[in-house]
Amino acid sequence: MPPAARNILIRKARPADIEAVYYIKQEQFSNPWKKQSFYDELDHDIAFFYVAEDGSTHEIIGYIIFWIIQETLELHDIAVIEKNKKKGIGAQLMDFMLEIARARQVEEIFLEVRQSNTAAITLYEKYNFKRIDVRKNYYTEPVEDAAIYALFLK
């Protein structure tokens, strides 16, 4: 594990974290969610919303949101603040998600990603996600296809 990634705490998101999460989302995505959408995720029964907090500075440096519905997990969002990219934080968030998935006996995980998001695709493929389909013109600002990826755990 890279040295910068060692002192990271992954914990449930709280309302006080939303400003930092929203900042990361705006920094990373051309068409970010509305701030209220993050608050809504805190209240969904099927939503799992976690933040990565720097253990030294207590700064929110990443987050992950996924839903578990019966044996299926849908990864909705994962992001790391720009200044902390390539330090293993995204991988720590993925590992954390997979631990929860296995503990809850999830059989399949799905996600969609912009076809141009090579950094995310590289991360997903590192975890053996396989591209299974494409959704034409799924994203806006700019319009782009989404690659659909799946990981089958059983």
N, C-alpha and C positions, 0 to 999 in steps of 0.2 A: 504494500500500500504506500502511495507517495506520502512523504512526511507531512505535507500540508493537510492531508485528509485524516490524520490520526485522531485529532481532537474535535471530532464532529459528533454532536448529539442529534439524533433523529427522534423527534417527539411529535405528538399530536398538535395540530395547528390550533391556535386560539384566536379569538377576535382581535387581540392586540397585535397579531402577526400579519393581518391582512394588508396593511399599508406596505410593508416590506415585500410581501408576496406580489402585490399588485405592481410594485416598482420593477421587480424581476420580470414579470410577465410583459410589461410595457417595453422593457429593455430588449427582450428576446424575440418578441413576436410582432409582426406587422399589423395584425388585427386582434388585439388582446381582448380577453374577456372583460366584461364590466366588473367593477369592484364588487357590486352586490352579488354577482355570481359566486365569488369566493366565500362571502358570508353564507350564502345558501348551501354551499358544500359542507359547512360546519354542522348543518342541521339534518342532512339526509341520512336516513337509517342505513343505506347501503354504501355510503361514501366513506372512504378512508383518505384523510387529508393530513399529511405530515410535512413538517418543515425540517430542514437541516440547519442546525444552529452551530456557529463557531463556538466551541467550548471556552475559548479564551476571551473573545470580545462579545459574545452573546448576540452577534449579528446573524440575521436570517440570510443564509447564502444559497439556499435552494429549497425546493419543495416538490412533492409528488401528490397527485390526486388519482385515485382509482376507485372503481366500484366493484363490488362482488355481488353477483346475483346467482344464487345457487352454486353451481360448479364452474361458473364463468367469471373471469376477472376482465374488466375493461380498463385499460390504462388511459386516462383522460388527459393528463398533463404532467410533465416533469420538466423542470428547468433549474439551472444553476446560474447565479449572478456572473456576469461576464468576467470580472476580475478573478474569479475562482474556477474558471473552466480549466479542464485538462489537469485536474488535481485529484481525480478519483471520486469526487462527490456524487456525480451522476451514477457511477457504479455502486456506490454505497446505498443510494436511494433504490436502485434496482434490486440489489441484494436484499434489502429490507422488505421490499414489496414481495419478492419471491419467498422469503421466509413466512410471511403472512399467508401467501397463497398456499404453500404446502401445509401449513398448520390448519388451514380451513378446507383442505382437500379439494382445492381448485383443480380442475382438469384441463382448462384451456384459458389462454390469455390472448386478448385481441387489442390492437391499437391501430391508429392511422397516423401517418406522418407525411408532411410535404415531401414530394419526390426530390426536391432540391436540398433538403435538410440532411446533408451527408454526415454531419457529426452525430445526429440522433440515429440515423440508419446504421452507422458503424457500431454504435453502442448496442442497439437492438440485435444486430447480427452477431455480436460478440456473445450474446446470451442465447444464441441459437434460434432467434425468431426467424421465421421464414415468410417471405412475401407470398401472399396468396391471392391478391386481387388488386384492382385499382378502382378508385372512385373518381370519375371524370369531373373536372371543374369543382371539386369539393371545397377548396379554399378560395377566399376572396382577398383582395388587396395584397398581393396580386392574385389573379385567378390562377389556380394550379391544381393538378391532380393530386389525390392522396393515395399513397401506397398503403395497402392493408397488410398488416403483419400478424402472425399468430405463433404462439408457442403452445404445444400440447404436452402437458406434464404427465399424462397417463397413457 
